[in-house]
Amino acid sequence: MRIPDAPRLKLFILCGISFWSSVVFANANEERANNIIMLWPSDVVSQDSTGMGMPKPDRGDGHIRLTNITRPSMEYFPAHIKNKTAPAVILCPGGGYNYLVTTKITPIAKWLNSNGITAFILRYRVPKKRKEAFQDIQRAVRIVRSRASEWNIDPSRIGVMGSSAGGHLAAKVSTDFENLIYQQVDTIDVVSCKPDFTVLLYPAYMNKGTELSKDFAVSSEISPTLIVSAKDDGFFTGSQIYAKALEGVGASIRVHFFDKGGHGFSLRPKQHPLSTWPDLCLQWFRDQDIIEEAD
């Protein structure tokens, strides 16, 4: 039986839309999959997403909080620059080692890209897995450095940036880079995990009372560090103590302490002058020769 022309045309169009929608969806999934780097060989073998994080109930604030991460990974945000290698930053989200607030760190990754810096968002193991999280950040730095040529990255300009608990984790790898806290699994683990620079945004758990946390063994060998915090943050004392400890051993340290801003501020917070922190960070990058001076 012959299908009338108009219905047949409509059917053809609907089939075409369905086909191309499937193609676009498949390509998007493939592109996203290509931007996820699993940290450990045993996790690379598995192709499913089990253990890569589950969102906690929505708090109505627009932020996603991932927990139950047993298969840690990095999301890759390449800087598209030509004829030269880029610096790279591994971003450590906060969340009290219970979950990861990825939506606060993603805009920072894109901001870094816009300034010629490749970014990786680290999804380390949670909840309450500090030792495992430290293993993950060590492994992440080693992976980025070992694959620097593949990703057009300068292996001597690989840094870490962490917020809140992620700031604690970034400081931990910056001070304890010589201690391999897991059994070597492949040749990547012979590569240095020492960051070339460190940025701490409102870091947490840096102190025990008036003393520096025993998590950190500071020395003059620590790479240049920038700390950005607000004085009305409940964790602010830790930023002061850590900065003073680095200064005391002769490590390179710069701080930007603001009167207002609290804990958990974003890329462009409403509070002024706190809203200038990204520009101050870029200037520090220039001063450290991480990026070139602006024209």
HUGI-V429694 format. One line per field, one symbol per residue. ss: DSSP state (2 for helix, 1 for strand, 0 for the rest). phi: phi as a letter, one per 30 degrees, with the letter a starting at -180 (. if undefined). burial: I if it has 9 or more other C-alpha atoms within 8 Angstrom, else O. A space follows every 50 residues. Layout:
ss: ???
phi: ???
burial: ???
//
This chain:
ss: 00002222222222222222222222222222220111002222200000 01111000000000111110001111100000000111111100000001 12222222222222001111111001000222222222222222220000 00111111111110222222222220000000000022220000001111 10000011001100000000000111111100000222222222222200 001111110000000000000002222222222222200000000
phi: .ddeedddddddddddddddddddddddddddddcccddcedddddcdce icjbddedciciccbcbhcccdabccbddcbciadcdbbcccdckiicab ddddcdededddedcicdbbcdcddbchbdddddedddddddddddcedd chcddcbcbbbbchdddeddddddcbddcdcbdecadedcddcdddabbc chdcidbbiccdeddccdaddddebbbbbcdcddcdedddddddddddci ddbbbbccdbkicidcdbdddcceddedddddddeddcidbdddd
burial: OOOOOOOIOOOOOOOOOOOOOOOOOOOOOOOOOOIIIIIOOOIIOOOOOO IIIIOOOOOOOOIIIIIIIIIIIIIIIIIOOOOOIIIIIIIIIIIOIIII IIIIIIIIIIOIIOOIIIIIIIIIIIIOIIOIIIIIIIIIIIIIIIOIOO OIIIIOIIIIIIIIIIIIIIIIIIIIIOOOOOOOOOOIIOIIIIIIIIII IIIIIIIOOOOIIOOIOIIIOIIIIIIIIIIIIOIIOIIOIIIOIIIOIO IIIOOIIIOIIIIOOOIOIOOOOIIIIIOOIOOIIIOOOIIOOOO
//
